[in-house]
């Protein structure tokens, strides 16, 4: 069984889109490897920069060099396909996902220390230096997918590489789940894996590959995880024989369901995924899931992968950051915080493609949702009483001050009001499309003020 490539995403006017990959490029590795380093937007106003062509950048620290071709890792494979071989190329450049997620700033507040992320996959190897000593239950990983997910969640920094996991201080618990030779998994296998993760004391449970159907046993296992205060995170979809279908356990509302977005922050899928029974795949948040670079089995070499499972790994790492930073939050509050602090979808929190929007680790660490359990795009947030405060605080204060200024002077003179109306002064509306993504390379970007006006 061969995994199906996701459909390309939609694009609204004014939104930059990454170029679509031709079929030949998908089969190859060089183009995918290059695009894995294309930096994505942080919401800052910066000039676009593109890497120049140079074939020898696998160990170069130059942000303008093209990386060597990287092999691909998929969540599924045919039973007679060979296992993934160890990668040989280590890319020195930080991938686009680091800038997109604001990891440099987030790591100043939390690195996930003291937390454990359980990875439910066919296996996790710790042969890569980035995972050495960080994995409990390490074993073989024929597909390489479990090792890749573990690296996205919690890989340690390495001196010759710009890649690091979202929560490099967290530990990984490998929970073998699914068929070793194909990666296919069932509701029963996932249910057993969740219970094993709960027994191991996991704070975050990452389901790497979704099942095509649910079961009472799976729902019961999710309930057990909730009772144990473990956050369950899963891909929104599963790969069916004729294309993507709603994935399980992500259809369970107690599970944080994750879909992939591309390098422009746009959902990878251009239409909601619907099952044969008419049920639409749930999406709570989106995260990077296209042209993603990470580590794999057998050594320090880098690979590329894509999909909702990849996106879920980034969210699992973010949950570990938050659980370490705000240990008093319950699993339900962690899920609510991650959803409420995402870059809001322009279609609101019920957007079938984006859910609450694009995951934002820094905002999750520095913002507190407003009182009440209704998670609606555009909710106001109370900043943490820390020196950094909220990334929204400056914008909110500026908008409030501008509004007061207009009110006062409109009383004194109608001319100001007329001019303001002519210029269409207004604060950014709740739920507007998030700002364009920063095209600057890796480290050193400033914290966004996210002013969409």
Secondary structure in CASP SS format (residue, H / E / C, confidence):
PFRMAT SS
TARGET T0000
AUTHOR 0000-0000-0000
METHOD secondary structure of the structure
MODEL  1
X C 1.00
X C 1.00
X C 1.00
X C 1.00
X C 1.00
X C 1.00
X C 1.00
X C 1.00
X C 1.00
X C 1.00
X C 1.00
X C 1.00
X C 1.00
X C 1.00
X C 1.00
X C 1.00
X C 1.00
X C 1.00
X C 1.00
X C 1.00
X C 1.00
X C 1.00
X H 1.00
X H 1.00
X H 1.00
X H 1.00
X H 1.00
X C 1.00
X C 1.00
X H 1.00
X H 1.00
X H 1.00
X H 1.00
X H 1.00
X H 1.00
X C 1.00
X C 1.00
X C 1.00
X C 1.00
X C 1.00
X C 1.00
X C 1.00
X C 1.00
X C 1.00
X C 1.00
X C 1.00
X C 1.00
X C 1.00
X C 1.00
X C 1.00
X C 1.00
X C 1.00
X C 1.00
X C 1.00
X C 1.00
X C 1.00
X C 1.00
X C 1.00
X C 1.00
X C 1.00
X C 1.00
X C 1.00
X C 1.00
X C 1.00
X C 1.00
X C 1.00
X C 1.00
X C 1.00
X C 1.00
X C 1.00
X E 1.00
X E 1.00
X C 1.00
X C 1.00
X C 1.00
X C 1.00
X C 1.00
X C 1.00
X C 1.00
X C 1.00
X C 1.00
X C 1.00
X C 1.00
X C 1.00
X C 1.00
X C 1.00
X C 1.00
X C 1.00
X C 1.00
X C 1.00
X C 1.00
X C 1.00
X C 1.00
X C 1.00
X C 1.00
X H 1.00
X H 1.00
X H 1.00
X H 1.00
X H 1.00
X H 1.00
X C 1.00
X H 1.00
X H 1.00
X H 1.00
X H 1.00
X H 1.00
X H 1.00
X H 1.00
X C 1.00
X C 1.00
X C 1.00
X C 1.00
X C 1.00
X C 1.00
X E 1.00
X E 1.00
X E 1.00
X E 1.00
X E 1.00
X E 1.00
X C 1.00
X C 1.00
X C 1.00
X C 1.00
X C 1.00
X C 1.00
X C 1.00
X C 1.00
X C 1.00
X C 1.00
X C 1.00
X C 1.00
X C 1.00
X E 1.00
X E 1.00
X C 1.00
X C 1.00
X C 1.00
X C 1.00
X C 1.00
X C 1.00
X C 1.00
X C 1.00
X H 1.00
X H 1.00
X H 1.00
X H 1.00
X H 1.00
X H 1.00
X H 1.00
X H 1.00
X H 1.00
X H 1.00
X C 1.00
X C 1.00
X C 1.00
X C 1.00
X C 1.00
X C 1.00
X C 1.00
X C 1.00
X C 1.00
X C 1.00
X C 1.00
X C 1.00
X C 1.00
X C 1.00
X C 1.00
X C 1.00
X E 1.00
X E 1.00
X E 1.00
X E 1.00
X E 1.00
X E 1.00
X C 1.00
X C 1.00
X C 1.00
X C 1.00
X C 1.00
X C 1.00
X C 1.00
X C 1.00
X C 1.00
X C 1.00
X H 1.00
X H 1.00
X H 1.00
X H 1.00
X H 1.00
X H 1.00
X H 1.00
X H 1.00
X H 1.00
X H 1.00
X H 1.00
X H 1.00
X H 1.00
X C 1.00
X C 1.00
X C 1.00
X C 1.00
X E 1.00
X E 1.00
X E 1.00
X E 1.00
X C 1.00
X C 1.00
X C 1.00
X E 1.00
X C 1.00
X C 1.00
X C 1.00
X C 1.00
X H 1.00
X H 1.00
X H 1.00
X H 1.00
X H 1.00
X H 1.00
X H 1.00
X H 1.00
X H 1.00
X H 1.00
X H 1.00
X H 1.00
X C 1.00
X C 1.00
X C 1.00
X E 1.00
X E 1.00
X E 1.00
X E 1.00
X E 1.00
X C 1.00
X E 1.00
X E 1.00
X E 1.00
X E 1.00
X C 1.00
X C 1.00
X E 1.00
X E 1.00
X E 1.00
X E 1.00
X C 1.00
X E 1.00
X C 1.00
X C 1.00
X C 1.00
X C 1.00
X C 1.00
X C 1.00
X C 1.00
X E 1.00
X E 1.00
X E 1.00
X E 1.00
X E 1.00
X E 1.00
X C 1.00
X C 1.00
X C 1.00
X C 1.00
X C 1.00
X E 1.00
X C 1.00
X C 1.00
X C 1.00
X C 1.00
X C 1.00
X C 1.00
X E 1.00
X C 1.00
X C 1.00
X C 1.00
X C 1.00
X C 1.00
X E 1.00
X C 1.00
X C 1.00
X C 1.00
X C 1.00
X E 1.00
X E 1.00
X E 1.00
X E 1.00
X C 1.00
X C 1.00
X C 1.00
X E 1.00
X E 1.00
X E 1.00
X E 1.00
X C 1.00
X C 1.00
X C 1.00
X C 1.00
X C 1.00
X C 1.00
X E 1.00
X E 1.00
X E 1.00
X E 1.00
X C 1.00
X C 1.00
X H 1.00
X H 1.00
X H 1.00
X H 1.00
X H 1.00
X H 1.00
X H 1.00
X H 1.00
X H 1.00
X H 1.00
X H 1.00
X H 1.00
X H 1.00
X H 1.00
X H 1.00
X H 1.00
X H 1.00
X H 1.00
X C 1.00
X C 1.00
X C 1.00
X C 1.00
X C 1.00
X H 1.00
X H 1.00
X H 1.00
X H 1.00
X H 1.00
X H 1.00
X H 1.00
X H 1.00
X H 1.00
X H 1.00
X C 1.00
X C 1.00
X E 1.00
X C 1.00
X C 1.00
X C 1.00
X C 1.00
X C 1.00
X C 1.00
X C 1.00
X E 1.00
X C 1.00
X C 1.00
X C 1.00
X E 1.00
X C 1.00
X C 1.00
X E 1.00
X C 1.00
X C 1.00
X H 1.00
X H 1.00
X H 1.00
X H 1.00
X H 1.00
X H 1.00
X E 1.00
X E 1.00
X E 1.00
X C 1.00
X C 1.00
X C 1.00
X C 1.00
X C 1.00
X C 1.00
X C 1.00
X C 1.00
X C 1.00
X C 1.00
X C 1.00
X E 1.00
X E 1.00
X E 1.00
X C 1.00
X C 1.00
X C 1.00
X C 1.00
X C 1.00
X C 1.00
X C 1.00
X C 1.00
X C 1.00
X H 1.00
X H 1.00
X H 1.00
X H 1.00
X H 1.00
X H 1.00
X H 1.00
X H 1.00
X H 1.00
X H 1.00
X H 1.00
X H 1.00
X H 1.00
X H 1.00
X H 1.00
X H 1.00
X H 1.00
X H 1.00
X H 1.00
X H 1.00
X C 1.00
X H 1.00
X H 1.00
X H 1.00
X H 1.00
X H 1.00
X H 1.00
X H 1.00
X H 1.00
X H 1.00
X H 1.00
X C 1.00
X C 1.00
X C 1.00
X C 1.00
X C 1.00
X C 1.00
X C 1.00
X C 1.00
X C 1.00
X C 1.00
X C 1.00
X C 1.00
X C 1.00
X C 1.00
X C 1.00
X C 1.00
X C 1.00
X C 1.00
X C 1.00
X C 1.00
X C 1.00
X C 1.00
X C 1.00
X C 1.00
X C 1.00
X C 1.00
X C 1.00
X C 1.00
X C 1.00
X C 1.00
END
